[in-house]
Amino acid sequence: MSTNERNTHFQGSAQQVAYKILDLAPGALSAYSRDDQKLIAELIAQYAYDLMAHAIRHINKNAIYTEHPHFDAFMLAIVPDMTEWPPS
């Protein structure tokens, strides 16, 4: 995994989450500099990437090819919560 890929793969969705979070606090967008906003979005992008990698490690590869009627719920049920930030 390249650091660049970890920082940029989910950059678009991370920016949207950052905006949503900053919108919750009145004046937050003006209180944080553009650099701070970029750092917040980068942190969210890293987390999204790490969460996806965590989920992939726990998915039963054979189950992916089945036509289980409750496939989404089944796959979510087998992925445990990621309770710690993974080592970089």
Secondary structure, 3 states (H helix, E strand, C coil): CCHHHHHHCCHHHHHHHHHHHHHHCCCHHHHCCHHHHHHHHHHHHHHHHHHHHHHHHHCCHHHHHCCCCCHHHHHHHHCCCCCCCCCC
